[in-house]
């Protein structure tokens, strides 16, 4: 049987989450790095045209939350980071949605798509994305204990760390003023799986 494969792009915080889980859960999953920008043919793998994508046992699995659940199902012994797909799902999905807002804002700025005409939408999209991020971090900080879900590290903590560490190199903003969140990210960033998946520095295309 062919091994499962995770397709990723260097720098994707969502793919980094899956890669750290594969390492720390010691899963038999081959990671396949793709070049950026993705070839249009990748839409045949994922109609959203984005990574990560997991291929296993004749299935093609996405988005990130579904991949995390599949990877957890592939573990043989429960081990950190822990994951309860039912109990943890809301926090994981909200955290990933916050990451989507950060990435979308970064894409608008990096691609030069700032407004060129009259804003008839009623809000500034980049500012709204920033507000979503800040309010989500406030919500997460308020519910944190030692870790986001309980007294044991979870997939939700990994997702948060991958997203905030990505933001430092792509679209920096202040998040370390939230002590519980700052501690979680600091602790995880020193782990082996995070060290193995540090993305290359961002360079503008020419």
N, C-alpha and C positions, 0 to 999 in steps of 0.2 A: 504493500500500500504506500502510495506517495505521501510524504509528510505534508502537513498543513502548511500554508504559506500566508504570510502577512505582507501585503504590499504597502509601502510607505514612501514618503518624501522627506528628506532631511529637513528638519525645522518644524514639521507639523506637530503641534502640541498634542493633538488627538492621537496621531500615530505613536508619538513618544509614550503616551499612557499605555498603549497596547504593548509596546516593546518592553517597557519596564515590567509589566505583568508577566510577560513570557519569560523574562530572565528570572524574576523572583519566584515564580511558580515552577520554574524548571520544566517548561512545556516543550514538547517536540514540534516546534513550529519554526519553519525557515522564514527569515525576514528578507524581503526582496526590495532593494532600494530602486526607486524610479527617478528619472530626471524631471526637473521642473523647467518649464511648464509641462504638465501632463499631455501626452499625445491625445488628440481628439478620440482615438479609438478606445480610450479608457472609459468613455461613456457606455461602451458595450458591457463593461464589467460592473459599473455603478452608474445609474442614470443621473446621479448628482455630479458625476465627473470629479470626484475627490477621494482622497485617502483618509483613513485606512480602509483596506478591504481585506477580509480574511477568506481564504479558500480552503475548505476542508470537507472531505467525504462527499464530494460532488456538490457541495453547497458554496454559494458566494454570499458572504455575510457582511452587512453594514446596516446602519451607521455605527459609530463608536460604541454607543451603549450596548448594542446588540453583540458586538464583538467581545466586549468585556464580559457579558453574561456567558457567551460561548466559551471563552477562555476559562472562566471559573468552572464551567461544567466539565472541562477537560482535566481539571486537577484531580489527583487521586487522594490526597490528604489535605484537609483544611489547614491552610497556613497563611501567614500575613503576606500581603494585605488581605484582610477578610472582606467578604462580599455577601450580603444578603440581598438578592435581586429584588425582593418585594419591599423590605424595610428600607433599603438604601436608594431605591430607584429615584424618588423625587429629588433628593439632594444631588445625586449624580447627574440627572437630566438638567437641573437648574444650573449646576456648575458648568456643564458642557455648553449650555445655551449662553452663559456668560462668555465662554470662550469664543463662541460664534460671533457675539457682538464685538469682541475685541478684534477678531480677525477681519470682520467686515469693515470696521472702522479703519484698520490698518490698510486694507485693500483700497479703500476710497482715497486715502491720503497718498499712498505709495504710487497709485496709478494715475494720479493727477486729476481725479474726477470731482474736485471741489466745484461748487455751483458756479455756473457761468451766466446764468440768467436769473430772472425773478423767481424767488422761492414761493411756489403756489401750494406747497404741501402743508405749510403751517408750523413745521418744526425743522430744526437743524438736525439732520440724521446723525452726523458724527457726535454732536453733543448728546443726543438721545442715547446712542450706544454707550457713551461714557457714563451717563447717569445710570443706565442699566447695570453696568459693571460695578459702580460704586455702591448702589443700593443692594446688589446681590452680595457683595463682600460684607456689607453691614449685616445683612440677614444671616450669612454664614458665621460671621464672628459672634453674633449673639447666641447662636445655638451650639457653638463649639464647647467641648470640654477639653480633655487632654488631646483628643482627636475630634474629628467632625461628627462622627456617629456615636461613639461611646469611648470606652477606655482602651480600645485596640485600634490600630491603624487600619484603614479601609481603602478600598478602591477610590472612594470619594476624595480622600486626602491626596492620593496619587494624582487624580485628575486636577485638583486645585493646584498642586505644585507644578505640574507640567505646564499649565496655562499661565500661571504667574511668572514662572521662569522664562517662558517664551516671551512674555510681554517686555521683560527687561531688555531684550536685544532687538525687539521689533517695534514696539510702541510703548515706551516706558511711561509709567504713571505711578503714583504713590499708593502702595498697598501695605508697606511695612509698618505703617502707623496703627495697624490692628494687631496687637501682640499675640493673640492666639493663632491667627493665620500665619503671622511671621514666623512663629516657632515651628509650626507644622512644616512650612516650606524649608526652613533652615535645616531641620532634622533630616528630612527626606533628601535634600539636595546633596548630602554627603554620602548617601548610600551607593553601593556598587552599581545597581541597575541605572541610577541616574547618571553616574559617572560614565557609564558605557554608552549612554545615549545623548550626551551633550551635542547639540546641533552645531554645525559650522557657523561662524559669524556671517551675518547677513551682508551681502554685497549687492549694490544696485546693478541691474543688467545694463549693458551698453550696446 
